[in-house]
Amino acid sequence: MHSEQSPFAALRYRDFSIITLNQLCLTLGILIQEVIVGYSLYQITKDPLTLGMIGLAEAIPFIGLSLWGGYFADKFNKQTIMKICLFFSFPLPIVLWLLFHAYGLQHISVNGLSWGIYAVIFCFGLIRGFYSPAATSLKPFLIPRELYTNGATWTTIGWQSGVILGPMLGGFMLAFLGRETSLWAVAILLFICFCLVNLLQKREFPTLQHENIWESIREGFQFIWNTKIVLWSISLDLASVLFGGVVALLPIFASDILKIGPEGLGLLRAAPSIGALLTMLALTRFPPTQHAWRNMLLAVVGFGLFTLVFAFSQHLWLSLFSLAMTGACDSVSVVIRQTILQLYPPENMRGRVAAVNGMFVSSSNELGAFESGLAAKYMGTITATIFGGCMTLLVVAFCYFKTSELFKVDVTKNSEH
């Protein structure tokens, strides 16, 4: 079946293509902003913990609201939720612009600037808590079931393209256009996302029949707990990103270790996604779901090993290569997990399952950023990165010994049901 399927099959569905383009623009905007804010704030404060605090400011509201967001995604119209979230998000980069502008005019102190930025990022986390479950649980309604793996691959390609171009654009825009022009560009990108979601055809969704929100959320947790392949795939990804992610520390590597400035930071930040995108293109032809659990464990082993190579590297090209390979390994894991999360949950539970997944896995990026910033402050940047790589490998070893029955699970058979 896979060999006969066109690599572009999912993109032939109009609304799926719109959502993929929306994901690209949204990722571009968020990551241009992330590079600008992270680099600028580190240059002003020279404190690694500020980078961790940015992650924490987004993680707290996102974790707190994700389960409610999942309930709302299953209870109300997913597309309407996405429109409301995007409407409130596009003014926020302008607020960041105002904060940096006020600091430049010496109207606010460094502390005032830092806390103002954390407050804006906190608002992004609030919005994301509702947006993510709605957007994730919408995708399976846009394409037929047999195209879920192909769709998951294209969704990730759209996201990874943004993750490549966003940081590179962010670094170069910061270097050549300045901080304030760049933040206005972010606001325009978020407004384009709002317009794209408004182009989607109106549709109805299967909704929750009962009103008890706590019972509804408990059902989502219960489903994940009882479906071992879903439980372990979420747990593995959470642990590896929490410990192994070095993205939050890249402004320190660019500024103090490799000494390559904001343009170099853009390249470092984009490198994992260049590796991921090239791997994704291969995965449209060769889906990794045939031996899903084995492939996922191997991918996370690779992620941990290349994190260690990056920690020891003193040369830009070796650093870029090792980061690209972490992205390549991570992309295999992402496609398998996304496919599992689309195939296994019942239609009226997808929002809640997406929310639980988002609460743990997506927020692990931000919690990982806080862990990295904290570790870098007290252990040193390079030691903190080595610690993260070693912890990732320990997590895989633990999973390998605890999940022998999952090696026999054939994910591809579930797509025929």
Sequence and secondary structure as in RCSB ss.txt:
>XXXX:A:sequence
MHSEQSPFAALRYRDFSIITLNQLCLTLGILIQEVIVGYSLYQITKDPLTLGMIGLAEAIPFIGLSLWGGYFADK
FNKQTIMKICLFFSFPLPIVLWLLFHAYGLQHISVNGLSWGIYAVIFCFGLIRGFYSPAATSLKPFLIPRELYTN
GATWTTIGWQSGVILGPMLGGFMLAFLGRETSLWAVAILLFICFCLVNLLQKREFPTLQHENIWESIREGFQFIW
NTKIVLWSISLDLASVLFGGVVALLPIFASDILKIGPEGLGLLRAAPSIGALLTMLALTRFPPTQHAWRNMLLAV
VGFGLFTLVFAFSQHLWLSLFSLAMTGACDSVSVVIRQTILQLYPPENMRGRVAAVNGMFVSSSNELGAFESGLA
AKYMGTITATIFGGCMTLLVVAFCYFKTSELFKVDVTKNSEH
>XXXX:A:secstr
 GGGS TTGGGGSHHHHHHHHHHHHHHHHHHHHHHHHHHHHHHHH  HHHHHHHHHHHHHHHHHHHHHHHHHHHH
S HHHHHHHHHHHHTTHHHHHHHHHHHHHTTSS HHHHHHHHHHHHHHHHHHHHHHHHHHHHHGGGTS GGGHHH
HHHHHHHHHHHHHHHHHHHHHHHHHHT HHHHHHHHHHHHHHHHHHHHTS        S   HHHHHHHHHHHHH
H HHHHHHHHHHHHHHHHH  GGGHHHIIIIIS  HHHHHHHHHHHHHHHHHHHHHHHHHS TTTTHHHHHHHHH
HHHHHHHHHHHH  SHHHHHHHHHHHHHHHHHHHHHHHHHHHHSS GGGHHHHHHHHIIIIIHHHHHHHHHHHHH
HHHH HHHHHHHHHHHHHHHHHHHHHH GGGGG  HHHHTT 
